Amino acid sequence: MSYWADGPQGNVFDNGLQAGSAIMRQAVAGGLSCLPGATLLFAPHEGSYARFAPDSLAPTSASWGYENRSCAIRIPAGDPAERRIEHRAAGADTNPYLVMAAILGGGIAGIEDGLAPPEPVIGSAYGQRVLQFPMDWDGAIERFSGSPRMARIFPAELIETMSAVKRQEQHQLAKLSAAGTVMALMDAV
């Protein structure tokens, strides 16, 4: 994600330095504040959570850093004129429209509210004391359904419907799992 203004300014995240502009850091802070509530959008299925493991290069916390692939939000190195935010929490099994809405909505909220992010993570983000996001499907559904940040970005009807659909998917999956266990026990006898 980057933010371009009309006219000579161009990329608003660029301040001529590697650190990026204050607006970029506000967008980072907004993205971090939304991440726990939006985890269901970034990992929409039970199997989506298998990739969230320490040292897997998939993030496990609402963290950010420069050129740091263990963080959920990474600021890639390179020409400051091309400064951008890389969001690393979403998997390949997502709805890209909902993911983009959450990412952009978080960034805009951070800019509008003038949020400040914590210090960037240096070294591995795994095991550091940073805000954790839900590491399981059930926790992600709970956080999404009750998140004030998600309520700011998405209509209440979408939040309620998505939460209900995911609860129904959980119920169906539990029934299939229980039926499979019974069949396996019968085969063993």
N, CA and C of each residue as an Amber inpcrd file, in Angstrom:
protein
   567
   0.8490000  -1.1600000   0.0000000   0.0000000   0.0000000   0.0000000
   0.8970000   1.2260000   0.0000000   0.5520000   2.1730000  -0.8390000
   1.1900000   3.4860000  -0.7940000   0.0930000   4.5210000  -0.9890000
   0.4190000   5.7570000  -0.7720000  -0.5660000   6.8190000  -0.8200000
   0.0220000   7.9620000  -1.6300000  -0.5730000   8.1990000  -2.7780000
  -0.0520000   9.2030000  -3.6990000  -0.9780000  10.4000000  -3.7590000
  -0.3990000  11.5990000  -3.6840000  -1.1500000  12.8520000  -3.7950000
  -0.9490000  13.4300000  -5.1840000  -1.9220000  14.1930000  -5.6200000
  -1.7740000  14.8930000  -6.8920000  -0.7110000  15.9770000  -6.7480000
  -0.0820000  16.2840000  -7.8320000   0.8990000  17.3630000  -7.8180000
   2.3000000  16.8750000  -7.5620000   3.1820000  17.8070000  -7.1950000
   4.6000000  17.4730000  -7.0790000   4.9470000  16.5840000  -5.8900000
   4.0650000  16.5110000  -4.8920000   4.4100000  15.7200000  -3.7050000
   4.5520000  14.2430000  -4.0320000   3.6490000  13.6930000  -4.8250000
   3.7300000  12.2830000  -5.1870000   3.4210000  11.3710000  -4.0180000
   4.3350000  10.4780000  -3.7000000   4.1420000   9.4810000  -2.6540000
   4.1840000  10.1460000  -1.2770000   3.0490000  10.1600000  -0.5940000
   2.9350000  10.8090000   0.7090000   3.7260000  10.0590000   1.7840000
   4.0170000   8.7800000   1.5560000   4.8060000   8.0040000   2.5260000
   6.2930000   8.3340000   2.4480000   6.7250000   9.0430000   1.4250000
   8.1380000   9.3810000   1.2170000   8.4590000  10.7310000   1.8600000
   9.4740000  10.7350000   2.7030000   9.9850000  11.9990000   3.2300000
  11.4620000  12.1850000   2.8630000  11.9150000  11.3890000   1.9060000
  13.3040000  11.4730000   1.4760000  14.2590000  10.6240000   2.2970000
  13.7640000  10.0310000   3.3670000  14.5910000   9.1950000   4.2500000
  14.0800000   7.7600000   4.2320000  14.9150000   6.8360000   4.6580000
  14.5170000   5.4260000   4.7220000  13.3680000   5.2100000   5.7040000
  13.2710000   6.0410000   6.7410000  12.2480000   5.8550000   7.7780000
  10.8390000   6.0940000   7.2760000  10.6580000   6.8760000   6.2300000
   9.3220000   7.2020000   5.7400000   8.7060000   8.3350000   6.5390000
   7.5870000   8.8170000   6.0500000   6.9460000  10.0000000   6.6190000
   6.1130000   9.6850000   7.8630000   5.7050000  10.7440000   8.5500000
   4.8170000  10.6080000   9.7030000   3.4800000  10.0100000   9.2680000
   3.0110000  10.3640000   8.0850000   1.7430000   9.8040000   7.5760000
   1.8840000   8.3020000   7.3600000   3.0290000   7.8600000   6.8880000
   3.2450000   6.4270000   6.7190000   3.1670000   5.7250000   8.0750000
   3.8020000   6.2930000   9.0810000   3.7760000   5.6770000  10.4120000
   2.3540000   5.6770000  10.9980000   1.5620000   6.7180000  10.6940000
   0.1650000   6.7280000  11.1390000  -0.6220000   5.6000000  10.4640000
  -0.3810000   5.3960000   9.1740000  -1.0420000   4.3030000   8.4540000
  -0.6190000   2.9520000   9.0250000   0.6470000   2.8090000   9.3700000
   1.1360000   1.5820000  10.0110000   0.4030000   1.3640000  11.3300000
   0.2960000   2.4140000  12.1430000  -0.3760000   2.3030000  13.4460000
  -1.8350000   1.8950000  13.2700000  -2.5120000   2.4640000  12.2800000
  -3.8950000   2.0790000  12.0160000  -4.0170000   0.6260000  11.5940000
  -3.0880000   0.1850000  10.7520000  -3.0860000  -1.2090000  10.3330000
  -2.8630000  -2.1580000  11.4960000  -1.9520000  -1.7950000  12.3850000
  -1.6940000  -2.6280000  13.5610000  -2.9100000  -2.6830000  14.4790000
  -3.5780000  -1.5350000  14.6480000  -4.7330000  -1.4980000  15.5500000
  -5.8970000  -2.3310000  15.0140000  -5.9760000  -2.5000000  13.7030000
  -7.0590000  -3.2870000  13.0900000  -6.7400000  -4.7710000  12.9870000
  -5.4810000  -5.1160000  13.0580000  -5.0820000  -6.4880000  12.7610000
  -5.7620000  -7.5480000  13.6390000  -5.8390000  -7.3920000  14.9600000
  -6.5000000  -8.4500000  15.7460000  -7.9610000  -8.6690000  15.3530000
  -8.6930000  -7.5950000  15.0910000 -10.0920000  -7.7260000  14.7070000
 -10.2810000  -8.2580000  13.3020000  -9.3170000  -7.9960000  12.4350000
  -9.4200000  -8.4050000  11.0270000  -8.8070000  -9.7730000  10.7450000
  -8.2870000 -10.4380000  11.7490000  -7.6200000 -11.7190000  11.5200000
  -8.5370000 -12.7130000  10.8050000  -9.8230000 -12.7030000  11.1120000
 -10.7570000 -13.6160000  10.4400000 -10.7620000 -13.3850000   8.9310000
 -10.5550000 -12.1550000   8.5000000 -10.5130000 -11.8580000   7.0710000
  -9.1960000 -12.3190000   6.4560000  -8.1230000 -12.2600000   7.2350000
  -6.7950000 -12.6460000   6.7560000  -6.5720000 -14.1530000   6.8340000
  -7.3540000 -14.8340000   7.6640000  -7.2760000 -16.2940000   7.8320000
  -8.7110000 -16.7970000   8.0210000  -9.4640000 -16.9780000   6.9310000
 -10.9070000 -17.2070000   7.0320000 -11.3690000 -18.6380000   7.3240000
 -10.4580000 -19.5900000   7.3440000 -10.8490000 -20.9960000   7.5250000
 -10.0180000 -21.6280000   8.6370000 -10.5060000 -22.7230000   9.1850000
  -9.7710000 -23.3940000  10.2640000  -8.3390000 -23.7350000   9.8350000
  -8.1960000 -24.2510000   8.6330000  -6.8670000 -24.6260000   8.1470000
  -5.9370000 -23.4430000   7.9060000  -6.4910000 -22.2470000   7.8480000
  -5.6770000 -21.0460000   7.6030000  -4.6780000 -20.7860000   8.7230000
  -4.9460000 -21.3070000   9.9030000  -4.1210000 -20.9840000  11.0780000
  -2.8790000 -21.8530000  11.1880000  -2.7770000 -22.8910000  10.3590000
  -1.6010000 -23.7620000  10.4080000  -0.3230000 -23.0100000  10.0440000
  -0.4310000 -21.9820000   9.2160000   0.7740000 -21.2520000   8.7970000
   1.2970000 -20.2800000   9.8440000   0.4620000 -19.9390000  10.8460000
   0.8980000 -19.0050000  11.8830000   1.7210000 -19.7460000  12.9320000
   2.9780000 -19.9320000  12.6410000   3.8770000 -20.6380000  13.5530000
   5.1770000 -19.8650000  13.6460000   5.7700000 -19.8000000  14.8280000
   7.0530000 -19.1010000  14.9500000   8.0820000 -19.6350000  13.9570000
   8.8710000 -18.7180000  13.4450000   9.9580000 -19.0040000  12.5030000
   9.4720000 -19.5400000  11.1560000   8.1940000 -19.3250000  10.8430000
   7.6550000 -19.7760000   9.5580000   7.6540000 -18.6660000   8.5160000
   8.0670000 -17.4860000   8.8990000   8.0010000 -16.2650000   8.1000000
   6.5700000 -15.8010000   7.8560000   5.6050000 -16.3960000   8.5480000
   4.2510000 -15.8540000   8.6010000   4.1500000 -15.1360000   9.9470000
   3.5690000 -13.9530000   9.9770000   3.5190000 -13.2020000  11.2350000
   2.6170000 -13.8680000  12.2640000   2.9350000 -13.6600000  13.5280000
   2.0930000 -14.1510000  14.6210000   1.6890000 -13.0220000  15.5570000
   2.0450000 -11.7920000  15.2070000   1.7190000 -10.6570000  16.0650000
   1.4790000  -9.4080000  15.2370000   0.7970000  -8.4560000  15.8540000
   0.5660000  -7.1560000  15.2370000   1.8380000  -6.3290000  15.4280000
   2.8080000  -6.6110000  14.5910000   4.1220000  -5.9810000  14.7010000
   4.5050000  -5.3750000  13.3610000   5.4680000  -4.4640000  13.4010000
   5.9370000  -3.8640000  12.1590000   7.4340000  -3.6610000  12.2550000
   8.0680000  -3.5750000  11.0940000   9.5040000  -3.3380000  11.0600000
   9.9630000  -3.0290000   9.6470000  11.1750000  -2.5260000   9.5750000
  11.7920000  -2.2230000   8.2910000  12.4830000  -3.4840000   7.7840000
  12.1200000  -3.8900000   6.5780000  12.7390000  -5.0520000   5.9250000
  12.7450000  -6.2660000   6.8570000  11.6430000  -6.4580000   7.5960000
  11.5510000  -7.5300000   8.5770000  10.3910000  -8.4540000   8.2100000
  10.7060000  -9.6270000   7.7030000   9.6860000 -10.5680000   7.2320000
   9.0010000 -11.3480000   8.3600000   9.4130000 -11.1700000   9.5920000
   8.7180000 -11.8210000  10.7020000   7.5800000 -10.9480000  11.2340000
   7.4540000  -9.7330000  10.7270000   6.4240000  -8.7870000  11.1700000
   5.1900000  -8.8590000  10.2640000   4.0530000  -8.4990000  10.8200000
   2.8160000  -8.4590000  10.0370000   2.8310000  -7.3100000   9.0320000
   3.4600000  -6.2090000   9.3980000   3.5810000  -5.0740000   8.4870000
   5.0610000  -4.8010000   8.2880000   5.4610000  -4.8310000   7.0380000
   6.8760000  -4.6680000   6.6730000   7.0140000  -3.4450000   5.7800000
   8.0300000  -2.6390000   6.0600000   8.3780000  -1.5230000   5.1950000
   9.5930000  -1.9820000   4.3900000   9.3970000  -2.2860000   3.0970000
  10.5120000  -2.7750000   2.2850000  11.5870000  -1.7020000   2.0890000
  12.8170000  -2.1520000   1.9880000  13.9280000  -1.2440000   1.6950000
  13.8230000  -0.8040000   0.2390000  14.5850000   0.1910000  -0.1010000
  14.6000000   0.6590000  -1.4850000  14.5430000   2.1600000  -1.5650000
  14.2860000   2.6350000  -2.7550000  14.2230000   4.0520000  -3.0230000
  13.1160000   4.6970000  -2.1790000  13.4370000   5.7130000  -1.3680000
  12.4060000   6.3590000  -0.5440000  11.2200000   6.8930000  -1.3530000
  11.4430000   7.2530000  -2.6070000  10.3490000   7.7460000  -3.4470000
   9.3180000   6.6470000  -3.7130000   9.6950000   5.4000000  -3.4870000
   8.7850000   4.2670000  -3.6850000   8.3400000   3.6540000  -2.3560000
   8.4390000   4.4140000  -1.2590000   8.1060000   3.9070000   0.0840000
   6.6830000   3.3690000   0.0950000   6.5100000   2.1870000   0.6680000
   5.2110000   1.5390000   0.7230000   5.1260000   0.6360000   1.9510000
   3.9200000   0.1960000   2.2220000   3.6490000  -0.7150000   3.3370000
   3.2850000  -2.0680000   2.7420000   3.9390000  -3.1130000   3.2330000
   3.6100000  -4.4750000   2.8270000   2.8840000  -5.1410000   3.9860000
   1.6820000  -5.5910000   3.7330000   0.8700000  -6.2600000   4.7560000
   1.0370000  -7.7550000   4.5630000   1.5290000  -8.4820000   5.5850000
   1.9220000  -9.8770000   5.4270000   1.0030000 -10.8830000   6.1370000
  -0.0990000 -10.4410000   6.7140000  -0.9200000 -11.3600000   7.5060000
  -1.8810000 -12.2050000   6.6750000  -2.3370000 -11.7060000   5.5460000
  -3.3580000 -12.4160000   4.7690000  -2.7710000 -13.6220000   4.0360000
  -3.5360000 -14.7030000   4.0350000  -3.1460000 -15.9020000   3.3090000
  -3.7330000 -15.8950000   1.9050000  -3.4600000 -16.9370000   1.1600000
  -3.9320000 -17.0520000  -0.2200000  -5.3930000 -17.4850000  -0.2990000
  -5.9900000 -17.8600000   0.8270000  -7.3620000 -18.3770000   0.8380000
  -8.3880000 -17.3240000   1.2500000  -8.0760000 -16.0690000   1.0620000
  -8.9260000 -14.9810000   1.5320000  -9.8160000 -14.4280000   0.4290000
 -10.7400000 -13.5880000   0.8350000 -11.5160000 -12.7790000  -0.1030000
 -10.7130000 -11.4840000  -0.2790000 -10.1220000 -11.2470000  -1.4500000
  -9.2380000 -10.0920000  -1.6080000  -9.9290000  -8.7550000  -1.4130000
 -11.2150000  -8.6850000  -1.6800000 -11.9350000  -7.4210000  -1.5120000
 -12.0630000  -7.0670000  -0.0320000 -12.3910000  -8.0630000   0.7910000
 -12.4960000  -7.8110000   2.2290000 -11.1250000  -7.5170000   2.8260000
 -10.1080000  -8.2290000   2.3650000  -8.7440000  -7.9900000   2.8490000
  -8.3060000  -6.5570000   2.5330000  -8.4990000  -6.1410000   1.2820000
  -8.0960000  -4.7810000   0.9020000  -8.8890000  -3.7320000   1.6640000
 -10.1770000  -3.9710000   1.8810000 -10.9880000  -3.0200000   2.6490000
 -10.4510000  -2.8880000   4.0700000 -10.0810000  -4.0040000   4.6950000
  -9.5520000  -3.9640000   6.0580000  -8.1980000  -3.2520000   6.1080000
  -7.3280000  -3.5590000   5.1580000  -5.9980000  -2.9440000   5.1380000
  -6.1040000  -1.4370000   4.8920000  -6.8480000  -1.0620000   3.8570000
  -7.0010000   0.3670000   3.5480000  -7.7690000   1.1010000   4.6420000
  -8.8250000   0.4700000   5.1580000  -9.5930000   1.0800000   6.2430000
  -8.7520000   1.3160000   7.4830000  -7.8920000   0.3590000   7.8120000
  -6.9990000   0.5300000   8.9550000  -6.0170000   1.6660000   8.7360000
  -5.4240000   1.7090000   7.5430000  -4.4770000   2.7780000   7.2310000
  -5.1260000   4.1460000   7.2820000  -6.3100000   4.2590000   6.7080000
  -7.0260000   5.5410000   6.7220000  -7.3890000   5.9480000   8.1440000
  -7.8560000   5.0000000   8.9600000  -8.1970000   5.3100000  10.3480000
  -6.9680000   5.8050000  11.1120000  -5.8190000   5.1820000  10.8670000
  -4.5930000   5.6210000  11.5360000  -4.2140000   7.0430000  11.1590000
  -4.3840000   7.3830000   9.8830000  -4.0780000   8.7410000   9.4210000
  -5.0960000   9.7290000   9.9880000  -6.3750000   9.4040000   9.8820000
  -7.4160000  10.3040000  10.3840000  -7.2910000  10.5520000  11.8820000
  -6.9270000   9.5240000  12.6400000  -6.8270000   9.6400000  14.1010000
  -5.4550000  10.0890000  14.5790000  -4.4990000  10.2200000  13.6570000
  -3.1460000  10.6330000  14.0350000  -2.4640000   9.6440000  14.9660000
  -2.6850000   8.3380000  14.7360000  -2.1060000   7.3090000  15.6120000
  -0.5930000   7.2330000  15.4480000   0.0610000   6.7840000  16.4880000
   1.5110000   6.5690000  16.4450000   1.7830000   5.0900000  16.7010000
   2.6020000   4.4660000  15.8650000   2.8920000   3.0490000  16.0790000
   3.9230000   2.8690000  17.1950000   4.0160000   1.6480000  17.7220000
   5.1230000   1.3720000  18.6420000   6.4400000   1.4090000  17.8600000
   7.5270000   1.2540000  18.5440000   8.8320000   1.2060000  17.8680000
   8.8560000   0.0090000  16.9200000   9.5210000   0.1460000  15.7800000
   9.6040000  -0.9990000  14.8580000  10.4010000  -2.1420000  15.4910000
  10.0210000  -3.3500000  15.1440000  10.7220000  -4.5310000  15.6510000
  12.0490000  -4.6710000  14.9110000  13.0940000  -4.8700000  15.6690000
  14.4120000  -5.1540000  15.1080000  14.7260000  -6.5980000  15.4700000
  15.1080000  -7.3800000  14.4960000  15.3200000  -8.8040000  14.7300000
  14.0030000  -9.5390000  14.6030000  13.9580000 -10.7520000  15.0700000
  12.7690000 -11.5830000  14.9440000  11.6280000 -11.0760000  15.8210000
  10.4250000 -10.9930000  15.2430000   9.2420000 -10.5770000  16.0060000
   8.6930000 -11.7270000  16.8500000   9.0930000 -12.9640000  16.5440000
   8.5840000 -14.1090000  17.2890000   9.0840000 -14.0590000  18.7220000
   8.1700000 -14.1630000  19.6640000   8.5390000 -14.1840000  21.0740000
   8.7200000 -12.8100000  21.6990000   8.6190000 -11.7370000  20.9300000
   8.7360000 -10.4060000  21.5120000   7.3990000  -9.9940000  22.1310000
   7.4530000  -9.0550000  23.0380000   6.2430000  -8.5820000  23.7120000
   5.5400000  -7.5560000  22.8290000   4.7540000  -8.0620000  21.9050000
   3.9470000  -7.2210000  21.0230000   2.5310000  -7.7780000  21.0090000
   1.5880000  -6.9800000  20.5400000   0.1920000  -7.3770000  20.4900000
   0.0180000  -8.6140000  19.6200000  -0.5040000  -9.6690000  20.2110000
  -0.7430000 -10.9010000  19.4710000  -2.1130000 -10.8480000  18.8140000
  -2.2530000 -11.4490000  17.6580000  -3.5810000 -11.5840000  17.0830000
  -4.0410000 -13.0120000  17.2660000  -5.3370000 -13.2870000  17.1090000
  -5.8490000 -14.6350000  17.3740000  -5.1110000 -15.6990000  16.5630000
  -4.7860000 -16.7820000  17.2180000  -4.0520000 -17.8680000  16.5740000
  -4.9510000 -19.0500000  16.2460000  -6.2760000 -18.8790000  16.4060000
  -7.2050000 -19.9470000  16.0380000  -8.4810000 -19.3270000  15.4800000
  -9.2160000 -20.1420000  14.7770000 -10.4270000 -19.7100000  14.0790000
 -11.4670000 -19.1630000  15.0440000 -11.6830000 -19.8630000  16.1560000
 -12.6830000 -19.4370000  17.1290000 -12.3550000 -18.0500000  17.6870000
 -11.1100000 -17.8590000  18.0780000 -10.6910000 -16.5570000  18.6000000
 -10.8260000 -15.4490000  17.5700000 -10.5480000 -15.7660000  16.3140000
 -10.6530000 -14.7690000  15.2480000 -12.1090000 -14.3660000  15.0090000
 -13.0180000 -15.3300000  15.0770000 -14.4420000 -15.0100000  14.9080000
 -14.8980000 -14.0950000  16.0360000 -14.5060000 -14.4260000  17.2590000
 -14.8820000 -13.6000000  18.4170000 -14.3480000 -12.1780000  18.2800000
 -13.0760000 -12.0420000  17.9170000 -12.4760000 -10.7040000  17.7890000
 -13.1360000  -9.9090000  16.6720000 -13.4030000 -10.5550000  15.5380000
 -14.0250000  -9.8700000  14.4110000 -15.4150000  -9.3700000  14.7830000
 -16.2090000 -10.2310000  15.4150000 -17.6070000  -9.8780000  15.7010000
 -17.7340000  -8.7600000  16.7270000 -16.7250000  -8.5890000  17.5830000
 -16.8120000  -7.5610000  18.6210000 -15.8390000  -6.4040000  18.4680000
 -15.1870000  -6.2910000  17.3320000 -14.1460000  -5.2800000  17.1480000
 -14.7120000  -3.9040000  16.7850000 -14.4440000  -2.8820000  17.6030000
 -14.8600000  -1.5250000  17.2330000 -14.1610000  -1.0430000  15.9580000
 -12.9400000  -1.5030000  15.7310000 -12.2170000  -1.1160000  14.5070000
 -12.9020000  -1.6870000  13.2700000 -13.3440000  -2.9490000  13.3490000
 -14.0350000  -3.5400000  12.2100000 -15.3900000  -2.8500000  11.9990000
 -16.0540000  -2.4590000  13.0930000 -17.3320000  -1.7520000  12.9930000
 -17.1590000  -0.3900000  12.3330000 -15.9910000   0.1740000  12.4300000
 -15.7170000   1.4550000  11.7800000 -15.5270000   1.2810000  10.2680000
 -15.0350000   0.1210000   9.8650000 -14.7190000  -0.1240000   8.4540000
 -15.8770000  -0.7890000   7.7140000 -16.5310000  -1.7460000   8.3670000
 -17.5530000  -2.5580000   7.6980000 -18.9370000  -2.3080000   8.2880000
 -19.9830000  -2.4600000   7.4570000 -21.3510000  -2.3300000   7.9770000
 -21.6490000  -3.4560000   8.9740000 -22.5160000  -3.1560000   9.9340000
 -22.8830000  -4.1350000  10.9650000 -23.4360000  -5.4150000  10.3430000
 -24.1940000  -5.2850000   9.2540000 -24.7800000  -6.4580000   8.6070000
 -23.7030000  -7.4010000   8.0810000 -22.6270000  -6.8670000   7.5300000
 -21.5360000  -7.7060000   7.0270000 -20.8550000  -8.4340000   8.1860000
 -20.5940000  -7.7170000   9.2670000 -19.9330000  -8.3230000  10.4310000
 -20.8050000  -9.4390000  11.0100000 -22.0920000  -9.1650000  11.1810000
 -23.0030000 -10.1730000  11.7400000 -23.1190000 -11.3920000  10.8310000
 -23.2690000 -11.1510000   9.5370000 -23.4290000 -12.2550000   8.5890000
 -22.1640000 -13.0930000   8.4900000 -21.0190000 -12.4290000   8.3630000
 -19.7500000 -13.1700000   8.2560000 -19.5090000 -14.0000000   9.5160000
 -19.7800000 -13.4270000  10.6750000 -19.5970000 -14.1650000  11.9310000
 -20.5210000 -15.3740000  11.9940000 -21.7700000 -15.1980000  11.5930000
 -22.7300000 -16.3040000  11.6120000 -22.3330000 -17.3960000  10.6250000
 -21.8930000 -17.0130000   9.4280000 -21.4650000 -17.9930000   8.4260000
 -20.2640000 -18.7870000   8.9410000 -19.3050000 -18.1150000   9.5540000
 -18.1140000 -18.8140000  10.0580000 -18.4710000 -19.7300000  11.2250000
 -19.4230000 -19.3290000  12.0690000 -19.8840000 -20.2130000  13.1510000
 -20.5710000 -21.4540000  12.5620000 -21.3540000 -21.2550000  11.5020000
 -22.0040000 -22.3850000  10.8480000 -20.9560000 -23.3180000  10.2330000
 -19.9370000 -22.7560000   9.6000000 -18.8600000 -23.5870000   9.0430000
 -18.1760000 -24.3860000  10.1520000 -17.9290000 -23.7490000  11.2980000
 -17.3250000 -24.4690000  12.4310000 -18.2030000 -25.6400000  12.8550000
 -19.4920000 -25.3920000  12.9670000 -20.4370000 -26.4300000  13.3870000
 -20.4360000 -27.6010000  12.4000000 -20.4880000 -27.3000000  11.1180000
 -20.4890000 -28.3420000  10.0870000 -19.1880000 -29.1350000  10.1090000
 -18.0870000 -28.4610000  10.2650000 -16.7900000 -29.1290000  10.3180000
 -16.6920000 -30.0380000  11.5430000 -17.2340000 -29.5810000  12.6720000
 -17.2290000 -30.3980000  13.8850000 -18.0730000 -31.6570000  13.6830000
 -19.2170000 -31.5240000  12.9970000 -20.0590000 -32.6920000  12.7170000
 -19.3330000 -33.6870000  11.8210000 -18.6680000 -33.1970000  10.7900000
 -17.9130000 -34.0750000   9.8900000 -16.7730000 -34.7760000  10.6280000
 -16.1080000 -34.0300000  11.4950000 -15.0000000 -34.5990000  12.2600000
 -15.4990000 -35.6860000  13.2080000 -16.6290000 -35.4230000  13.8670000
 -17.2000000 -36.4150000  14.7820000 -17.6350000 -37.6680000  14.0160000
 -18.2440000 -37.4840000  12.8460000 -18.6700000 -38.6340000  12.0330000
 -17.4650000 -39.4490000  11.5790000 -16.3900000 -38.7780000  11.2320000
 -15.1710000 -39.4770000  10.8230000 -14.5610000 -40.2660000  11.9590000
 -14.6210000 -39.7360000  13.1790000 -14.0970000 -40.4310000  14.3490000
 -14.9120000 -41.6890000  14.6280000 -16.2410000 -41.5940000  14.5160000
 -17.1110000 -42.7530000  14.7410000 -16.8110000 -43.8340000  13.6980000
 -16.6680000 -43.4320000  12.4440000 -16.3680000 -44.3960000  11.3710000
 -15.0260000 -45.0700000  11.6170000 -14.0370000 -44.3210000  12.0510000
 -12.7090000 -44.8910000  12.3070000 -12.7850000 -45.8740000  13.4570000
 -13.5670000 -45.5780000  14.4920000 -13.7160000 -46.4960000  15.6160000
 -14.4320000 -47.7780000  15.1910000 -15.4250000 -47.6390000  14.3430000
 -16.1610000 -48.8150000  13.8510000 -15.2540000 -49.6920000  13.0000000
 -14.4020000 -49.0750000  12.1920000 -13.4660000 -49.8320000  11.3640000
 -12.4380000 -50.5780000  12.2020000 -12.0910000 -50.0030000  13.3620000
 -11.0960000 -50.6050000  14.2310000 -11.6420000 -51.8420000  14.9470000
 -12.9620000 -51.9230000  15.0980000 -13.5860000 -53.0430000  15.8180000
 -13.6970000 -54.2070000  14.9540000
